[in-house]
Amino acid sequence: MLIKVIILLVFFVVTAGVGIYCRKQASSVTDFVLGGRGIGPWVTAFAYGTSYFSAVVFIGYAGQFGWNFGVAATWIGIGNALIGGLLAWMVLGRRTRIMTKHFESATMPDFFAKRYHAPSFRILASVIIFVFLVPYSASVYKGLSGLFSMAFGIDFTYCMIGIAILTGVYVILGGYLAAALNDLIQGIIMLIGIVAVVGSILNVNGGLIKSLEALSVIPSAEAPNLNGAYVSFLGPNPLSLLGVILLTSLGTWGLPQMVHKFYTIKNEKAIKTGTIISTIFALIIAGGSYFMGSFGRLFYTPGEKGILFDEIVPSMLSGGLSDLLIGIVIILVLSASMSTLSSLVIASSATFTSDFLKGICLKNLKPKQELLIIRILCAVFIALSVILALNPNSLISSLMSLSWGALAGSFLGPFLYGLFWKGTTKASVIASFITGIGVNVCNLWLHFTEPTTAGAISIVASLIVVPLVSLVTPKLNQAEVQEAFRCYEEKIPVSHKNVLKEESE
């Protein structure tokens, strides 16, 4: 216990210290939300990767989908790296940085309003973000608190409150720069931790081969005629596996807290370096987490209440790791989750203040007043997330699937086509918002499919709905569209769409 407490205290001191250190550099709204658009390649890449993965993946998703798909769950991690990491940076990184700088946009709702010349989009998108980021944040708190309860024997509620206070301290004080610097520190911890944990879990059953042999003899109810279903190439349910891959990989392209990282890129070097680092980071963290979770059946036995997916990974850790390694795991998951929480808090509070409040009732808000309200809303967002997470019936993976599905299903199409296609219309944006929210909220009440599948359906639908509706609805003013895309043709001395120019220090 002493080892775990010491490790935890050191982490808390460093995290809070970074927030205090960055306080003076978060004196304006732009500095607080974007870090002055001067974030370097390593920090940007780690900020992207650590915001991507949290306790939701390590505890909730790794436990549930490792149980459902066996070793094939590792494909989810590979998809996260190649689609959510590599392709996201290659396709979105440069264009997002150029066009958002051209519009001087700090948030996704502001981008929608300026790209489509529709001020109402700023309000609509900000409400969607604030409402549907809360379940995601709640799922992170829930995953973290379950792990803390296992490690320290402290009541679930107190664990959650303590984590919420720490998050609030460094985010409210230091803003995005503090969050990004902490992401770099936390990302290094995550890389070391996941390697140590996977190795230790495998050693419990005699190594990799012995663990695979033990898993291969477990029959699958979904594929009873498939011998060794949980060590097979695609697992017992390939279609459901594909749905999870789409949700967790392609979904990041439409998440405001993920796309936000591209707004802050400093220069061309940051694009190239960030692409490589974030891809490798995702491959190790996500691949390692899902691979570890695939052996959950060797450690966890369902009780009277059936399979409690959120308890699978904690059971693996408590039964297979030493106190020192449990301490490392705690910091690993805490690092992953704190970085995710910070990006969620900043994205939600900034959009709600800048895009909703200023658009409706506080139009003459001064910069210092705006910054104060953003900081207050950071605290409100954290409190709402904790309240939702305290619901004992809420499942980690379901909360995250609802959030990712609704947000990415609403925003992916309008954002992606908005960067590349001049023919996207206002009506198609509205249609995508309705589709993304409609599919996921209806499934919440009607339960016509799994939450992850509903999320994947809405994401694919967004990519189909936007071009179809755009073809049959009134076009935007072509002069305004040409002005929006003019930023790509600026010569520096080559086309701006190919290379980012150096910003002055």
N, C-alpha and C positions, 0 to 999 in steps of 0.2 A: 504493500500500500504506500509506503514511504517513497519508493521509486516513482510510482505513478503520480503521486502528488507533486514531487519535485519537478518532474518533466512538465506537468501541467502548469505549474506556477511560472516556470521559465517562459513557456509559450505565451501565457497571459501578459507577462511583463513586456516581452518583445513586441507583441501585437499592439498593446496599448501605447507603448513608447513610440512606435511608428506613427500612430495617429496624432500624438502630441507634437512630434517632430514636423509633421506635414501641415499642422494647423495654420501657420502663417502663409503657406503657399496655397491655401484654399479660401482666399479672401473675396473672390468674385464668383459669380454663377458659372462662368466658363471654366475657371480653374477647378471649382468644386465638382462639376459634372464631367469635364473632359480632360482634366489635368493639363489645361493649356494647349491641347493638341500637340504636345511635345514628348510623348512617351516613346522610348526607344524600343528596338526589336525584341530583346529578351524579355523585358517587362511586359510588353504588349502580348507576346506569345504565351507567356505564363499566365497572364491575366485572362486570356481567352480559354486556355486549357483548364485552369483551376475553377473558372466560373462554370465550365461545362459539367464538371464532375463534382459530386458532393456525397453526403451521407445517403442521399436518395439512390445513387448508383451503387455505392459500396455496401449499404445495408439492405435497402428495399429491393432494387432491381436485381442486384447480383443474387440475392437470396431467392426471390420468386422465380426469375427466369433461369437461373442455374438449376433450380429444382425441376422446372417444367421441361427444359430442353437438354439438360446435361451438358457435356463438353461443347456441344454445338452452340451454346450460348456465347462462346468466344467470338462467334461471327458478329455479334452485336458490337463488341469492342472494336473489331476490325472495320466494321461499317462506320462506327463513330470516327475512327482515325482517317479513313479514306474519303468519306462523304462529308462528315461533320467538321473535319479538320482540313485536309489537303484541298478538296474541291471548293470548300467554302472560302478559303483564303484566295485561291486562284481565280474564282469567278466573282466574288463579291468585294474582296479586299480593296483593290485599287479604285474601282468605280465608286464604291461607297464613300471612300475618303475624298475623292475629287468632287462628287456632286454635293455631298453634305457640306463641304467647305464652301462651294459655290453658293449654296443657299444660306450659309451660316446657320445650319441646323445643328442643334445639340441633342435632339430627340427624334425618334421615329415618327411620332404624330406631327411634329413640325415639318419633317420631310414630306409626309403625305400632303399636308396643307399647301406647301409651296410647289411641290412637283405637279400636283393636279389642280392648283389654283382653287382650292376648296377649303376655306377656313373651318368649316364644320367638321372636316376630317380630323383636325387637331383635337377637337373636343371628344369626338366619338372614339378615336384611337386611344386617347389618354384614359378614358373611363374603362375601356376594355383591358388595358394594361394594368391599371390599378386593381381592378376586380380579380383578374385571373392570375396575377403574379402572387397574390396572397396564398392560394392553395399550394403553389410550388414552394414558397417560403415555409409554409406550415409543414410540408412533407420533409423539408430539410431539418427543421427543429425536432420533428418526431423521430427521425432516424438518429440524430445526434443524442437525444435524450435517452433513447433506448440503450444505446451503447454505454453512456455514462452510468445509467442505473445498474447495468451488468458489472461494470468495472469497479464502481465505488459503493454500490449498495445504497445510493441516495435516491430519495423519492423522485420519480419522473418529473413532477411539477417543478421542484427546486432546480433540477438540472436545466430545464428549459429556460427558466427565468434567468439563471446565471449566464447561460450562453447568450441570451438576448441582450443582457446588459453589456457584455463584452463587445458584441457586434455594434451596439449603439455607440459605445465610447469611441472606437477608432473610425467608424464611418462618419458620424456626426461631426467629429473634430476635424478629420483630415480629408474627407471627401474621396474623389476617385484616385488621387495620387497616393493617398495612404492605403487605399484598397489595393491598388496595383503593386505597390512595393511589398505589401504583405503577401500578395499573390505570388511574387517571385520567391520569397522565403518559404511560403507554404508549399509551393510547387516542388521545390527541392526536397522538402520533407516527405511529400507524397511519393516521389520517385523512389527514395530510399526505403520507405515504409512498405510499399506494395511488394517489392522484391523479397523483403524479409518475411512478410506475412505469407505469401504464396509458398515459399520454400518451407516454412514451418508447418503449414497445413498439410502439405504433401508428405512430409517426414513422419507425421503421426501414424500414417498407414503404411510406412515402409518405403516411401519414395513415389515417383511418378508412375512407374509401371505397376507397382502393387496397388496404388490408388485406382488406376484405370481398370485393373482386373476386378477389384472389389465392386466398382461401379457397374461393370459390364454384366454382372450376374443379376442385377436388380431388374425385374420385369416392368414394362410400361403398360398402364391401363389404356393409353391412347393408341399404342401400336403393339398389341399383345403378340403378334406374329413376327415382330422384328427383334431378333436376338441382339442383346447389347445395345438397346435403343439409346441409352444415355451416353454412350461413347461413339455413336455413329456420326457420320459426316454432317447431316442436317438435323439430327435429333428426331424425336417422335412426332413433331408437329411443325413441318417446314413453313406452312402458310402463316401460322401465328408468329413464327420466328421472323419472317419477312416483315410483318406488321410492326414488330418492335424495332427492327433495324431502321425502317423508314421513319418512325416516330422520333427515335433518339438521334438519328443522323441527319436526315434532311430537315427535320423540324428546327434545328438550330439556325437554319438560314432565315427563319422568320421570327426568331425570338429577339425582342428589343434589347435585352441585357447582353446578348451575344453579338449582335450586329453593332451595338454601341462601341465595342472594342475597335472596330475598323474606323470609327470617327476620329480616334485619338492617335492614329498612326503618324509618325514623325516624317518619314521619308521613304524613298524607294528601297533602301537597304532593309528597313523594318518589314516591308512586305516579303521580300525574299527570305530573310532570316526567320521571320515569324511563321511562314508557311512550313518550313522544315521542322522547326522546334515544336510547334503545336501539333503537327502530325505524329512525330515520335512520342511526344508526351501523351497524346490520346491513345496511341497503340499500347504503351506500357501500362497506363493507369486503367483505362477501360478494359483492354484485353486481359490484364491481370485480375481485375475485379470479377469479371464474368467467369473467367477460368477458375478462379478460387471458388466462386459460388456454385459452380457445377458439381462440386463434391459435397454439397450440403446433405445429400441423402446418407452419407457415411457418418454424419455427426448428429443429425436431428431426427427425432422420432415424434410424429404427431401425437397429441394428447387427446383428451376428451372433447376439446373444442375444435378438433381437426387440425389442418395445417395452418399455422400462424406464420405467414411468410416473413413478417418483420422480425421474427425471433430466430430465423435460421442462421444468419451470419453471426449474431451474438453467441448462439450456442456453439458454433464452430470455434469461435475465438476463445470462449471460456474453457472449452474442452481440449484445445490443442496448443495453447500458447503459454509461455512463461509470463511472469509479472512484468519483466522488462519489455517483452514484445507486446504485451497488452498495452503498456504505456505508449509504445511507439505507434500502435494502431489507433489509440485514442487521439494522438496528435495528428496522425495521418488523416483520419476522418474529420477531425476538428478543422484541420487546415483546408481540406477540400470544401467543407461546408461553410466555413467563415467567408471564404472567397466568393462562393456562390451567393451567400446571403448579402454580402456587401454590394454585389452587382445588382441584385434584385432590389434592394432598398434604394439605391441611388437611381436606378432606372425608373422605378415606380414613383418616388417622391418628386423627382425632377420633372417628369412628364405631367404629373397631376398639377403641379404648381405652375409651370411655364405654359402648358398647353390648355389646361382646363380652367384653373382659377383666373389666370390672366386673360383668358379668352371670354370669360363670362362676367365676373364680378369685381375683379381687381386689375382693371386695365391700366391704371396709372401707377402700378406697383414699382417702387424704386428698387435698384439692384440689391442694396443691403437688406431691404425688407423681403425681397424674393428669396435671397439666400437664407434668411432666418426661417421663412416658412418651409423651405425645402428641408431644413434641418429638423424642424418640428414634425413634418410629415414622415421623415425617416423613423422617428420614434413611434408615431401612430401606426405605420406599416408594420413595424416589428411587433407591436402590441397585438394587432389584429391577427398576425400570423401565429403568435403564441396561443391566442384564444382558440383559433381553429384547430391547432395541433393538439390541444388538450382533450379533444373529442376522442374517446377511446375506440370508437367504431370506424374512424378514418384510417384507411390503409395507405401506407407511404406511396406505393406505386400508383394507386388510383388517383391520389391528389396530384401527383406530378403529371400523369397522363392527361387529366382534365385540363391542367394549366397549359402544358405544351401543345396539346391538340387544339384548344381554343385560340391560343395566341398565334401559333404557326399557321393554323388553318385559316385564320383571318388575314394575316399580314404577309405571308410568303409570296403569294402571287402578285399583289400590288407592289411590293417592294422590289422583287426580282425583275418583273417586267418594266417597272418604273425606271430602273437603272439602264435597261437595254433597249426597250421598244418604245418608239414614239407614238404608237397607235393605242396605247392603253387609255381607257376612258374612265370618267368619274363613276359611271354606273357599274363598271366591272369591279371597282374598289368596294362599293357598297355590297354588291353581290357576294364578294369574297368574305366580307365581314359577317354577313348573314349566314353564309355556309359554314364558316369556321365555328361560330358560336352555336348555330342551330344543331349541327351534327352532334357536338359534344354535350351540350346541355340536354338535348332530347335523349341521348343515350344514358345520361345521368339518372333520368326518371324512368325511361322505358326499358333499359338494359337489353337492347337488341343485339349487343355484341360486347366484347371485352373493351375496357377503357382504352387500352393501347391500340387496339384495332380501330376504334372510333377515331382516335387521334390521327392515325395513319391515313384513314379514309379522307378526313377533312383536309389534310395537307396535300394529298394528291388532287383532291377536288379543287382546291384553290388554284393549282397550276392549270387546271382545265377550264374552270369557270371564267377566269379573267380574260383569256384570249377569245373565248366564245362570245361572251357578253360584249367585249370591245368591238367585235366585228359587226354587231347589229345595233349599236347605240351611238349617239352623237359624239363626234370627235372633239378633242380639245382645240382651242385656238392654235393654229400652226405656228404663228409667230411666237407665242409663249412657249410652245414645245421646243422650237428651235433655240430659243434663249436658254432653256434648261439644259439642252445637250451641247451648247456652245462650249461649256467648260472642258469637254473632252478634246476639243480641237486646238486648244491653246498650245503654242509652240514653246518648248523650253530647253533646248532648241528642237526636240522631236515632239511628236504628238503627246499631249498631256495624258491621254488615255493609256499610253504605253509606259510612261515613267512619271513618278511623282517628283516635283521639283523640291529642292532643298528649302526648308523654312529657315528664316533667320533666327538665330539663338535669342 
